[in-house]
């Protein structure tokens, strides 16, 4: 009864009463997992993911907790970027079920996010020993290595896997993994053939809707700006930073550089703005109360328990779709638009096996051109509509002369220069994007002209 009372309190806005009710319940019944999750959700919504992690970590130590329940807890902790706690819980689950391949793979992903590459590789090898058809494990294995010889044991292992059918999903993943390994070795026509195979399988499964994308771009271009949204942002207030651009354009690199600044904290890729855009689409427009509630929620999830005066980054690149909504609900937000050569950016997308349906455009060359065209139209429109609110950051300049580019960025953000932002990579915190391994490597310029190796394989695509 008290559990349902707490849920009713939460639903009616009595958050403090809900929290007290759940804490009292857990004092008496610390093993009540439903109550633990309910309290953890309340705490996370209130911007206290560390407190939420403490509640669920305590629940994970109760007698009788099952491996399945531990995985539920680990998933919640991972979603809240509490990777250390998630690893501890997942390792306990793996001790309970040491021969479960998907558990080993989840551990590998968690280790990767924190930069524990050797532990991640060990868990990936164990995953593939237990179940060779775990397709994503092949991709992760290839992405955490730079292959320099065809005699490399891991290369031979991937090559052998590519020669035997294991089912559609596994075959697709192995094709991406083999393509990446061949690309490392400079065997570009063979690499292209593998990437074409993997992308064709993925495209057929997703069937990305070109018409829906074109319609959404047209609606955004035609939508009038909310009153006051186009005016210059005030100099003080909630210092929210949004890094946007095409996927694989360098957004993670920029976030990791800025995250070293003592006044800036990167929060990774959040999905709150897209969620609110869906709510706006359903209602047609927002009233003042809705705008205020959305702005408060965005800021709460950016700031969490850190100081109100800090600067916080959401680096979800696809937020470029909703910048009018962003400025409507967070008038003080600043946007950094990372712009990269279209050929390099789109090729990198084509070579990446993403984890979410929003990237369904990346598995077909024609779809990539169509999506990129819509992205360019939208960004040009936003830059005209919101002058002074968006700074374009050139990727090639960022990797060639980071000090100059970052000085401009910090000036735009109204923050002082700091030498730490241009230190060599390798100091990254938790990284959840597809660039988790690359983010911890030294900055280099090798990928800028990479597309030239593949021009002969698809000249029409690159010319377009």
C-alpha positions as CSV (number, residue, x, y, z in Angstrom):
1,X,0.0,0.0,0.0
2,X,2.8,2.4,0.9
3,X,4.6,1.6,-2.4
4,X,1.4,2.6,-4.4
5,X,0.9,5.6,-2.2
6,X,4.4,6.8,-3.1
7,X,3.7,6.4,-6.8
8,X,0.4,8.3,-6.4
9,X,2.3,11.1,-4.6
10,X,4.8,11.2,-7.4
11,X,2.1,11.3,-10.1
12,X,0.4,14.3,-8.3
13,X,3.6,16.3,-7.8
14,X,4.1,15.5,-4.1
15,X,7.7,14.5,-4.7
16,X,9.0,15.0,-1.2
17,X,6.2,12.9,0.3
18,X,6.8,10.2,-2.2
19,X,10.5,10.2,-1.4
20,X,9.9,10.0,2.4
21,X,7.4,7.2,2.0
22,X,9.8,5.1,-0.1
23,X,12.7,5.7,2.3
24,X,10.6,4.6,5.2
25,X,9.5,1.5,3.4
26,X,13.1,0.7,2.5
27,X,14.3,1.2,6.1
28,X,12.0,-1.7,7.0
29,X,12.4,-3.8,3.8
30,X,15.8,-3.0,2.2
31,X,15.4,-5.8,-0.2
32,X,12.2,-4.4,-1.9
33,X,13.5,-3.9,-5.4
34,X,10.4,-2.2,-6.7
35,X,10.6,0.5,-4.0
36,X,14.4,0.9,-4.6
37,X,13.8,1.5,-8.3
38,X,10.9,3.9,-7.6
39,X,13.1,5.9,-5.3
40,X,16.0,5.8,-7.7
41,X,13.9,7.2,-10.5
42,X,12.7,10.0,-8.2
43,X,16.2,10.9,-7.3
44,X,17.5,10.8,-10.9
45,X,14.6,13.0,-12.0
46,X,15.6,15.5,-9.3
47,X,19.2,15.7,-10.6
48,X,20.8,13.4,-8.0
49,X,22.1,10.4,-10.0
50,X,24.7,9.7,-7.4
51,X,22.1,9.3,-4.7
52,X,20.0,7.1,-7.0
53,X,23.1,4.9,-7.6
54,X,23.6,4.6,-3.9
55,X,20.0,3.3,-3.4
56,X,20.3,0.7,-6.1
57,X,23.8,-0.4,-5.2
58,X,22.5,-1.1,-1.7
59,X,19.6,-3.1,-3.2
60,X,22.1,-5.1,-5.3
61,X,23.9,-6.3,-2.1
62,X,20.8,-7.8,-0.6
63,X,20.6,-11.5,-0.1
64,X,18.7,-13.4,-2.8
65,X,19.0,-10.8,-5.6
66,X,19.1,-12.6,-9.0
67,X,21.4,-12.1,-11.9
68,X,18.4,-10.8,-13.9
69,X,17.7,-8.2,-11.2
70,X,21.3,-7.2,-11.1
71,X,21.3,-6.6,-14.8
72,X,18.2,-4.3,-14.4
73,X,20.1,-2.4,-11.8
74,X,23.2,-2.2,-13.9
75,X,21.2,-0.9,-16.8
76,X,19.7,1.9,-14.8
77,X,23.1,2.9,-13.4
78,X,24.6,2.9,-16.9
79,X,21.8,5.1,-18.2
80,X,22.6,7.6,-15.4
81,X,26.3,7.6,-16.3
82,X,27.2,5.8,-13.0
83,X,29.6,3.5,-14.7
84,X,31.7,2.5,-11.6
85,X,28.6,1.4,-9.7
86,X,27.2,-0.4,-12.8
87,X,30.5,-2.3,-13.3
88,X,30.4,-3.5,-9.7
89,X,26.8,-4.7,-10.0
90,X,27.5,-6.3,-13.4
91,X,30.6,-8.1,-12.2
92,X,28.5,-9.6,-9.4
93,X,26.0,-10.8,-11.9
94,X,28.8,-12.4,-14.0
95,X,30.1,-14.2,-10.9
96,X,26.6,-15.7,-10.5
97,X,26.4,-16.7,-14.2
98,X,30.0,-16.9,-15.5
99,X,29.1,-18.7,-18.7
100,X,26.5,-16.1,-19.9
101,X,27.8,-14.4,-23.1
102,X,25.5,-11.4,-23.0
103,X,26.7,-10.6,-19.4
104,X,30.3,-10.7,-20.5
105,X,29.4,-8.4,-23.4
106,X,27.6,-5.9,-21.1
107,X,30.8,-5.8,-19.0
108,X,32.9,-5.2,-22.0
109,X,30.8,-2.2,-22.9
110,X,31.0,-0.8,-19.4
111,X,34.8,-1.2,-19.3
112,X,35.0,0.5,-22.7
113,X,33.0,3.5,-21.5
114,X,35.5,4.1,-18.7
115,X,38.7,3.5,-20.8
116,X,39.6,0.1,-19.3
117,X,40.4,-1.3,-22.7
118,X,42.3,-4.4,-21.7
119,X,39.5,-5.5,-19.4
120,X,37.1,-4.7,-22.2
121,X,39.0,-6.8,-24.7
122,X,39.3,-9.7,-22.3
123,X,35.5,-9.6,-21.8
124,X,34.9,-9.4,-25.5
125,X,37.1,-12.5,-26.1
126,X,35.2,-14.3,-23.4
127,X,31.9,-13.3,-25.0
128,X,33.0,-14.7,-28.4
129,X,34.3,-17.9,-26.8
130,X,30.9,-18.5,-25.2
131,X,28.8,-17.4,-28.2
132,X,30.6,-16.6,-31.5
133,X,27.3,-15.3,-33.0
134,X,27.3,-12.3,-30.7
135,X,27.6,-9.8,-33.6
136,X,28.1,-6.5,-31.7
137,X,31.1,-8.1,-29.9
138,X,32.9,-8.5,-33.2
139,X,32.4,-4.8,-34.0
140,X,33.6,-3.7,-30.5
141,X,36.7,-6.0,-30.9
142,X,37.7,-4.4,-34.2
143,X,37.0,-0.8,-33.0
144,X,39.3,-1.2,-30.0
145,X,42.3,-2.1,-32.1
146,X,44.4,-0.6,-34.8
147,X,45.4,-3.6,-37.0
148,X,48.9,-3.3,-38.5
149,X,49.4,-6.9,-39.9
150,X,47.3,-9.6,-41.5
151,X,49.2,-12.0,-39.2
152,X,47.5,-10.4,-36.1
153,X,45.7,-13.2,-34.3
154,X,42.6,-11.0,-33.9
155,X,42.6,-10.1,-37.6
156,X,42.7,-13.8,-38.5
157,X,39.9,-14.5,-36.1
158,X,37.7,-11.8,-37.7
159,X,38.6,-13.0,-41.2
160,X,37.7,-16.6,-40.3
161,X,34.4,-15.4,-38.8
162,X,33.6,-13.5,-42.0
163,X,34.0,-16.7,-44.0
164,X,31.2,-18.7,-42.3
165,X,27.5,-17.7,-42.0
166,X,26.2,-17.1,-38.5
167,X,22.8,-15.5,-39.1
168,X,21.8,-12.1,-40.5
169,X,22.6,-9.9,-37.5
170,X,26.0,-11.6,-36.8
171,X,26.9,-11.5,-40.5
172,X,26.1,-7.8,-40.7
173,X,28.2,-7.0,-37.6
174,X,31.1,-9.2,-38.7
175,X,31.1,-7.4,-42.1
176,X,31.5,-4.0,-40.3
177,X,34.3,-5.5,-38.1
178,X,36.1,-7.0,-41.1
179,X,35.8,-3.8,-43.1
180,X,37.3,-1.8,-40.2
181,X,40.2,-4.3,-39.9
182,X,40.9,-4.2,-43.7
183,X,40.7,-0.4,-43.7
184,X,43.4,-0.3,-41.0
185,X,45.6,-2.4,-43.3
186,X,45.0,-0.1,-46.3
187,X,43.1,-2.8,-48.3
188,X,40.5,-0.3,-49.3
189,X,38.6,-2.0,-52.1
190,X,38.2,-5.1,-49.9
191,X,37.2,-3.0,-47.0
192,X,34.6,-1.2,-49.1
193,X,33.1,-4.5,-50.2
194,X,32.6,-5.5,-46.5
195,X,31.1,-2.2,-45.6
196,X,28.7,-2.4,-48.5
197,X,27.7,-5.9,-47.4
198,X,27.1,-4.8,-43.7
199,X,25.2,-1.7,-44.7
200,X,23.0,-3.4,-47.2
201,X,21.9,-5.9,-44.5
202,X,21.3,-3.1,-42.0
203,X,19.4,-0.9,-44.4
204,X,17.1,-3.7,-45.4
205,X,16.2,-4.2,-41.8
206,X,15.6,-0.6,-40.9
207,X,14.0,0.8,-44.1
208,X,14.7,4.5,-43.2
209,X,11.9,6.8,-44.3
210,X,13.2,9.5,-46.7
211,X,9.8,11.2,-47.0
212,X,9.3,11.5,-43.3
213,X,12.8,13.2,-42.9
214,X,12.1,15.6,-45.8
215,X,8.7,16.5,-44.3
216,X,10.2,17.1,-40.9
217,X,12.8,19.5,-42.3
218,X,10.2,21.4,-44.3
219,X,8.0,21.7,-41.1
220,X,11.0,23.0,-39.1
221,X,11.8,25.6,-41.8
222,X,8.2,26.8,-42.0
223,X,7.6,26.9,-38.2
224,X,7.6,30.5,-36.9
225,X,9.9,31.2,-34.0
226,X,8.4,31.6,-30.6
227,X,8.1,35.2,-29.4
228,X,11.5,36.4,-28.1
229,X,13.3,33.2,-29.0
230,X,15.3,34.8,-31.8
231,X,16.6,37.7,-29.7
232,X,20.2,37.6,-28.3
233,X,20.6,35.5,-25.2
234,X,21.3,37.3,-22.0
235,X,24.9,37.3,-20.8
236,X,24.1,35.6,-17.5
237,X,21.9,32.7,-16.5
238,X,21.8,29.0,-17.1
239,X,25.0,28.2,-19.0
240,X,23.8,25.3,-21.1
241,X,26.0,24.3,-24.0
242,X,24.8,22.1,-26.8
243,X,27.2,20.6,-29.3
244,X,25.5,19.6,-32.6
245,X,26.4,18.5,-36.1
246,X,26.3,15.5,-38.3
247,X,27.1,12.3,-36.4
248,X,30.9,11.4,-36.7
249,X,31.8,15.1,-37.2
250,X,33.9,15.6,-34.1
251,X,31.3,16.4,-31.5
252,X,32.8,13.9,-29.0
253,X,36.3,15.3,-29.5
254,X,35.1,18.9,-28.8
255,X,33.2,17.8,-25.7
256,X,36.2,16.0,-24.3
257,X,38.4,19.0,-24.9
258,X,36.0,21.4,-23.2
259,X,35.3,18.9,-20.3
260,X,38.9,19.5,-19.1
261,X,38.1,23.1,-18.4
262,X,37.5,23.5,-14.6
263,X,34.2,25.4,-15.2
264,X,32.7,23.0,-17.8
265,X,31.2,19.5,-17.3
266,X,30.3,17.2,-20.2
267,X,27.1,15.1,-19.7
268,X,27.4,13.0,-22.9
269,X,24.5,12.5,-25.3
270,X,21.2,13.3,-23.7
271,X,17.8,12.7,-25.2
272,X,15.6,15.2,-23.4
273,X,15.4,17.8,-26.1
274,X,14.2,15.2,-28.7
275,X,11.6,13.9,-26.2
276,X,10.3,17.4,-25.6
277,X,10.2,18.0,-29.4
278,X,7.9,15.0,-29.6
279,X,5.6,16.5,-27.0
280,X,5.5,19.8,-28.9
281,X,4.7,18.0,-32.1
282,X,1.7,16.3,-30.4
283,X,0.4,19.5,-28.8
284,X,1.1,21.9,-31.7
285,X,2.6,24.6,-29.6
286,X,3.8,25.3,-26.0
287,X,2.4,27.6,-23.5
288,X,4.5,29.5,-21.0
289,X,4.1,26.9,-18.2
290,X,5.2,24.1,-20.6
291,X,8.2,26.1,-21.8
292,X,9.2,26.8,-18.2
293,X,8.8,23.1,-17.1
294,X,10.8,21.9,-20.1
295,X,13.6,24.4,-19.5
296,X,13.7,23.5,-15.8
297,X,13.9,19.8,-16.6
298,X,16.6,20.3,-19.2
299,X,18.7,22.4,-16.8
300,X,18.2,19.9,-14.0
301,X,19.5,17.0,-16.0
302,X,22.4,19.1,-17.2
303,X,23.4,20.5,-13.9
304,X,22.5,17.5,-11.7
305,X,24.0,18.2,-8.2
306,X,26.7,20.5,-9.5
307,X,26.8,24.3,-8.9
308,X,24.2,26.5,-10.6
309,X,27.0,28.7,-11.8
310,X,28.7,25.9,-13.8
311,X,28.6,25.3,-17.6
312,X,27.2,21.9,-18.8
313,X,27.3,20.2,-22.1
314,X,24.8,18.0,-24.0
315,X,26.7,16.7,-27.0
316,X,23.9,14.8,-28.8
317,X,24.7,15.8,-32.4
318,X,21.2,15.2,-33.6
319,X,19.9,18.0,-31.4
320,X,20.4,20.2,-34.5
321,X,16.9,19.1,-35.5
322,X,15.3,21.0,-32.6
323,X,17.3,24.2,-32.0
324,X,14.2,26.4,-32.2
325,X,12.7,24.5,-29.3
326,X,16.0,24.7,-27.4
327,X,16.1,28.5,-27.6
328,X,12.4,28.6,-26.7
329,X,12.8,26.7,-23.4
330,X,16.4,27.6,-22.5
331,X,17.0,31.2,-23.8
332,X,20.5,31.3,-22.4
333,X,21.7,28.2,-24.2
334,X,24.7,28.4,-26.5
335,X,25.2,26.0,-29.5
336,X,28.5,24.8,-30.9
337,X,28.1,23.5,-34.4
338,X,30.9,21.2,-35.4
339,X,31.2,21.3,-39.2
340,X,33.2,18.7,-41.1
341,X,33.9,18.0,-44.7
342,X,30.7,16.3,-46.1
343,X,32.7,13.5,-47.7
344,X,34.6,12.7,-44.6
345,X,31.6,12.9,-42.3
346,X,29.3,10.8,-44.4
347,X,31.9,8.2,-45.1
348,X,32.5,7.9,-41.3
349,X,28.8,7.5,-40.8
350,X,28.7,4.8,-43.4
351,X,31.5,2.9,-41.7
352,X,29.8,3.1,-38.3
353,X,27.3,0.6,-36.9
354,X,25.1,2.8,-34.7
355,X,22.9,1.6,-31.9
356,X,19.8,3.7,-32.4
357,X,17.2,4.0,-35.1
358,X,17.7,7.8,-35.4
359,X,20.8,6.9,-37.4
360,X,18.9,4.7,-39.9
361,X,19.9,7.1,-42.7
362,X,23.6,6.1,-42.5
363,X,23.3,2.6,-44.1
364,X,22.4,3.7,-47.6
365,X,24.5,6.0,-49.8
366,X,21.5,7.8,-51.2
367,X,19.9,8.2,-47.8
368,X,23.1,9.7,-46.5
369,X,23.1,12.4,-49.2
370,X,19.4,13.2,-48.5
371,X,20.0,13.4,-44.7
372,X,23.1,15.5,-45.1
373,X,21.2,17.9,-47.4
374,X,18.5,18.3,-44.8
375,X,21.1,18.9,-42.0
376,X,22.7,21.6,-44.1
377,X,19.4,23.3,-44.8
378,X,18.4,23.2,-41.2
379,X,21.7,24.6,-39.8
380,X,21.8,27.4,-42.4
381,X,18.2,28.3,-41.3
382,X,19.0,28.2,-37.6
383,X,22.1,30.3,-38.1
384,X,20.1,33.0,-39.8
385,X,17.2,32.8,-37.4
386,X,19.3,32.9,-34.2
387,X,22.3,35.2,-34.8
388,X,24.9,35.2,-32.1
389,X,23.6,32.0,-30.5
390,X,25.4,29.4,-32.7
391,X,29.2,29.2,-33.3
392,X,30.4,27.1,-36.2
393,X,33.5,25.1,-35.2
394,X,35.6,23.7,-38.1
395,X,36.7,20.2,-37.5
396,X,39.8,20.3,-39.6
397,X,40.9,23.5,-37.8
398,X,40.1,21.9,-34.4
399,X,42.5,19.0,-35.0
400,X,45.1,21.1,-36.8
401,X,45.3,24.0,-34.4
402,X,43.2,23.2,-31.4
403,X,44.5,26.1,-29.3
404,X,43.2,28.8,-31.7
405,X,39.9,27.1,-32.3
406,X,39.2,26.5,-28.6
407,X,40.1,30.1,-27.7
408,X,37.3,31.2,-30.0
409,X,34.9,28.7,-28.5
410,X,35.7,29.8,-24.9
411,X,35.3,33.4,-25.9
412,X,31.9,32.6,-27.4
413,X,30.9,30.8,-24.2
414,X,32.0,33.7,-22.1
415,X,34.5,31.6,-20.2
416,X,38.2,32.2,-19.5
417,X,40.9,30.4,-21.4
418,X,42.5,27.4,-19.7
419,X,45.6,25.4,-20.8
420,X,43.9,22.0,-19.8
421,X,41.5,22.1,-22.7
422,X,44.3,21.5,-25.3
423,X,46.1,18.8,-23.3
424,X,46.7,15.5,-25.2
425,X,43.8,13.1,-25.2
426,X,43.8,10.0,-23.0
427,X,42.2,11.8,-20.0
428,X,38.6,11.4,-21.1
429,X,36.0,10.5,-18.5
430,X,33.1,8.3,-19.3
431,X,32.3,8.1,-23.0
432,X,29.1,6.5,-24.2
433,X,29.2,7.4,-27.9
434,X,30.5,5.5,-30.8
435,X,33.8,7.3,-30.3
436,X,34.6,5.8,-26.9
437,X,37.9,4.4,-28.0
438,X,38.9,7.2,-30.4
439,X,38.2,9.8,-27.7
440,X,41.1,8.5,-25.7
441,X,43.7,8.5,-28.5
442,X,46.0,11.4,-29.4
443,X,44.4,14.0,-31.7
444,X,45.4,13.4,-35.3
445,X,44.5,14.5,-38.8
446,X,44.5,11.1,-40.6
447,X,40.8,10.9,-41.0
448,X,40.4,14.3,-42.8
449,X,41.4,12.9,-46.2
450,X,40.4,9.3,-45.6
451,X,37.6,9.5,-48.1
452,X,40.1,9.8,-51.0
453,X,41.0,6.2,-50.5
454,X,37.4,5.2,-51.4
455,X,36.6,7.7,-54.1
456,X,37.0,5.2,-56.9
457,X,34.5,2.9,-55.2
458,X,31.7,5.4,-55.2
459,X,32.6,8.5,-57.2
460,X,28.9,9.6,-57.7
461,X,28.3,9.5,-54.0
462,X,31.3,11.6,-53.1
463,X,30.7,14.1,-55.9
464,X,27.1,14.6,-54.7
